[in-house]
């Protein structure tokens, strides 16, 4: 298997993994079960992967992790908006 194709498939799968959680939070308008610390750590790690992708000039790493940063940042924003006081 072509290594770029492998990287793209792996990136797509990991990037879309949080979409079901995001859909659930948006539908229920409830983010009580989310851990904001986990989201911050995950966003930080994904952002470092994006940086690494730029350093290595690897488009699959840049695109997949950028998308994952976006999805998880939206989840973090939902946590802030929907958290119970």
Residue frames relative to the residue before (quaternion, step in Angstrom):
aa qw qx qy qz dx dy dz
X 1.0000 0.0000 0.0000 0.0000 0.00 0.00 0.00
X 0.5308 -0.6249 0.4788 0.3139 3.55 -1.03 0.83
X 0.4794 -0.7032 0.4423 0.2830 3.60 -0.79 0.99
X 0.6125 0.5309 -0.3607 0.4614 3.63 1.08 -0.55
X 0.6391 0.5150 -0.3167 0.4754 3.57 1.02 -0.83
X 0.6248 0.5348 -0.3210 0.4696 3.56 1.02 -0.84
X 0.6695 0.4995 -0.2914 0.4662 3.58 0.94 -0.90
X 0.6487 0.5123 -0.3157 0.4659 3.58 1.01 -0.80
X 0.6601 0.4971 -0.3131 0.4680 3.60 0.90 -0.89
X 0.6585 0.4989 -0.3099 0.4705 3.59 0.90 -0.90
X 0.6619 0.5187 -0.3000 0.4503 3.58 0.95 -0.86
X 0.6462 0.5109 -0.3174 0.4698 3.58 0.97 -0.85
X 0.6774 0.5034 -0.3020 0.4433 3.59 0.83 -0.94
X 0.7040 0.4439 -0.2796 0.4786 3.58 0.85 -0.88
X 0.6439 0.5404 -0.3253 0.4331 3.58 1.05 -0.70
X 0.7340 0.4112 -0.2403 0.4842 3.58 0.96 -0.79
X 0.4429 0.7353 -0.4369 0.2688 3.61 1.22 -0.15
X 0.7208 0.4255 -0.2553 0.4840 3.62 1.06 -0.59
X 0.4518 0.7047 -0.4531 0.3065 3.61 1.20 -0.10
X 0.6366 0.5083 -0.3646 0.4511 3.69 0.86 -0.69
X 0.6336 0.5176 -0.3273 0.4728 3.60 1.04 -0.74
X 0.6492 0.5164 -0.3116 0.4634 3.58 0.95 -0.86
X 0.6446 0.5135 -0.3185 0.4684 3.59 0.93 -0.86
X 0.6468 0.5244 -0.3119 0.4575 3.59 0.95 -0.89
X 0.6673 0.4972 -0.2988 0.4671 3.58 0.88 -0.95
X 0.6792 0.4900 -0.2947 0.4601 3.59 0.90 -0.88
X 0.6604 0.5064 -0.3101 0.4597 3.61 0.98 -0.80
X 0.7605 0.3827 -0.1900 0.4890 3.56 0.90 -0.98
X 0.2434 -0.7825 0.5222 0.2363 3.58 1.25 -0.41
X 0.5686 0.5402 -0.3715 0.4968 3.50 1.03 0.97
X 0.0208 -0.8140 0.5798 -0.0289 3.56 -0.70 1.11
X 0.2649 0.8157 -0.4831 0.1762 3.57 1.22 0.42
X 0.7045 0.4766 -0.2728 0.4496 3.58 1.06 -0.67
X 0.5568 0.5997 -0.3948 0.4176 3.59 1.27 -0.03
X 0.2974 -0.7187 0.5989 0.1907 3.53 -1.18 0.64
X 0.3517 -0.7557 0.5108 0.2107 3.58 -0.50 1.16
X 0.6060 0.5493 -0.3606 0.4482 3.60 1.10 -0.62
X 0.6383 0.5163 -0.3224 0.4712 3.57 0.97 -0.85
X 0.6578 0.5111 -0.3120 0.4568 3.59 0.94 -0.87
X 0.6522 0.5113 -0.3195 0.4596 3.61 0.96 -0.80
X 0.6576 0.4968 -0.3062 0.4765 3.56 0.97 -0.87
X 0.6615 0.5108 -0.3025 0.4583 3.58 0.94 -0.90
X 0.6551 0.5001 -0.3100 0.4740 3.60 0.92 -0.87
X 0.6315 0.5260 -0.3289 0.4652 3.60 1.01 -0.78
X 0.6798 0.4873 -0.2875 0.4665 3.59 0.87 -0.93
X 0.6558 0.5040 -0.3078 0.4703 3.57 0.95 -0.85
X 0.6350 0.5265 -0.3270 0.4611 3.57 1.03 -0.77
X 0.6343 0.5105 -0.3259 0.4805 3.58 1.05 -0.70
X 0.6153 0.5295 -0.3421 0.4733 3.60 1.09 -0.66
X 0.6176 0.5270 -0.3444 0.4715 3.59 1.03 -0.75
X 0.6455 0.5176 -0.3102 0.4682 3.57 0.91 -0.92
X 0.6425 0.5216 -0.3045 0.4716 3.56 0.95 -0.95
X 0.6354 0.5384 -0.3196 0.4519 3.57 1.00 -0.83
X 0.6530 0.4932 -0.3108 0.4834 3.57 1.04 -0.77
X 0.6356 0.5302 -0.3290 0.4546 3.57 0.98 -0.84
X 0.7526 0.3750 -0.1933 0.5056 3.58 0.95 -0.92
X 0.3476 -0.7564 0.4791 0.2785 3.59 1.31 -0.12
X 0.3880 0.7060 -0.4753 0.3537 3.55 0.92 1.06
X 0.3216 -0.7986 0.4829 0.1604 3.55 -0.14 1.32
X 0.6380 0.5212 -0.3650 0.4337 3.68 0.86 -0.71
X 0.6502 0.5017 -0.3157 0.4753 3.60 1.00 -0.78
X 0.6575 0.5184 -0.3099 0.4504 3.58 0.91 -0.89
X 0.7235 0.4623 -0.2604 0.4416 3.58 0.74 -1.06
X 0.6986 0.4757 -0.2958 0.4452 3.58 0.76 -0.96
X 0.7095 0.4455 -0.2748 0.4718 3.58 0.90 -0.84
X 0.5855 0.5487 -0.3735 0.4653 3.60 1.12 -0.51
X 0.6469 0.5062 -0.3115 0.4777 3.57 0.98 -0.87
X 0.6557 0.5072 -0.3097 0.4656 3.59 0.96 -0.85
X 0.6056 0.5326 -0.3526 0.4746 3.62 1.05 -0.70
X 0.6499 0.5262 -0.3101 0.4524 3.58 0.94 -0.89
X 0.6775 0.4917 -0.2927 0.4620 3.60 0.81 -1.00
X 0.7131 0.4484 -0.2643 0.4697 3.59 0.84 -0.94
X 0.5996 0.5320 -0.3643 0.4740 3.60 1.13 -0.50
X 0.6243 0.5144 -0.3336 0.4840 3.59 1.05 -0.74
X 0.6291 0.5235 -0.3330 0.4682 3.59 0.99 -0.77
X 0.6488 0.5085 -0.3175 0.4686 3.59 0.97 -0.82
X 0.6338 0.5119 -0.3231 0.4815 3.59 1.01 -0.79
X 0.6333 0.5192 -0.3240 0.4737 3.60 1.00 -0.80
X 0.6144 0.5408 -0.3497 0.4558 3.57 1.00 -0.78
X 0.6717 0.4977 -0.2931 0.4639 3.57 0.90 -0.92
X 0.6903 0.4822 -0.2796 0.4614 3.59 0.93 -0.91
X 0.8087 0.3430 -0.1502 0.4536 3.58 0.76 -1.05
X 0.4470 0.6947 -0.4827 0.2909 3.62 1.14 -0.13
X 0.4501 -0.6800 0.5111 0.2716 3.52 -1.09 0.79
X 0.4176 -0.7258 0.4989 0.2235 3.49 -0.99 0.91
